[in-house]
Amino acid sequence: MPLVLLGLATVLSLAQGQPWERRWGTLALAGVALCWVLATDTFLPRRWRGSTPVLVVAFAGLLAIASVLMARDMLFLVFLVTCFFRAIALGPMPLVLLGLTATSALINSLGSGGPLQALREWPVPYLAIVLIQTAAIGGGLEVSRQLVRQNEQRRKAVAALEAALEENAGLHRQLLAQAREAGVLDERQRLSREIHDTLAQGFTGIITQLQAAEETHGDPAERQRHVDAAGALARENLQEARRAVRALSPEALESAGLPEALAGVVHRWSQRSGVPAEFTTTGTPGPMHPEIEATLLRITQEALGNVAEHAKARRVGLTLSYMEDQLTLDVRDDGIGFDQERLRRNGTDYRGFGLGGMRQRVQRLAGSLVVESEPGGGTAISATVPAIPFQESR
């Protein structure tokens, strides 16, 4: 902009038809101004661009040259205006205000003899104009700087929040992967015990019966008896295998969402036990990861089983709460309760109430289980797990 305005003012000044002697003087001063702008702005080394002393010297030289040109020809007022922008770039606000004041004092007085002449002839209007102009430009600059700082702070806060959210999501994925690995290991151990106790024993019995049938030595009745026993064992093992397959996933979740499945469990339990039970849902329900839904379903079944066996309650209330990053299941009853401190002192860790298994289930999902109870005051159980939405595999 200084180069453009300098060139425009020079062309307009030369076009006025002044004597050549005056034109050559104007061209010479314009050349000095051009060299000063090129040296202190266009071609200034990058390492010096942020130096306050260099900026002050560059501004002072530009102001002096532009003032001489304007005193020579008022058309160079447009070039002197660039000193306002150079003053804004000085950095510290005291220097900026000093530069703005000097520029305003010269711009508003060079046409009538300079600052001293203006102070003698019309001091009050002159000083008012200089102060108002300086305050307006300086105030606008400070407001813009504040806005820039606020925007930068907001940008950093948003970036930090996005980084925290991404880190939190990564931790959730990591914890869920670890929970899945732990769950897979637990399930393998459970299945191995199940197979050993049912299918393996059944196959052993079948083999034993078939071997006994081969050793009957021509007794058809005895042989048939062993063959029939082997067939019965085979049918029993087939039923056990089908039962084990069905037990791998909760049947209640196969055709309904988690709130509907829990409502059905609570309704059927209430009908069997004769204890009134109320189930409510808060928040916005949505499909969650199958392991999370299965865990909350099992905890609900275990908690209701505890109420039926131990609590002697008259009413039970269950609440499933969907929040932004977690799900909470609260189970409350008005039963006889129990002494938590006594159980802790005895080192039982609630094993007689099945709460240890509940805690293990939620901990595998990076969740938590809170139990509150006192003798005669009922029991409240709160299970909290991460809200990991269900994503279909592609």
Salt bridges, closest charged atoms under 4 A:
ASP41 OD2 - ARG86 NH2 3.56
GLU142 OE2 - ARG149 NH2 3.39
GLU152 OE2 - ARG155 NH2 2.57
GLU166 OE2 - ARG173 NH2 3.53
ASP186 OD2 - ARG364 NH1 3.03
GLU187 OE2 - ARG190 NH2 2.59
GLU194 OE2 - ARG243 NH2 2.08
ASP197 OD1 - HIS196 ND1 3.19
GLU222 OE2 - ARG225 NH2 2.50
GLU222 OE2 - HIS226 NE2 2.99
GLU240 OE1 - ARG243 NH2 3.16
GLU291 OE2 - ARG180 NE 3.29
GLU309 OE1 - HIS310 NE2 3.79
ASP334 OD2 - ARG314 NH2 3.88
GLU341 OE2 - ARG344 NH1 3.20
ASP349 OD1 - ARG359 NH1 3.83
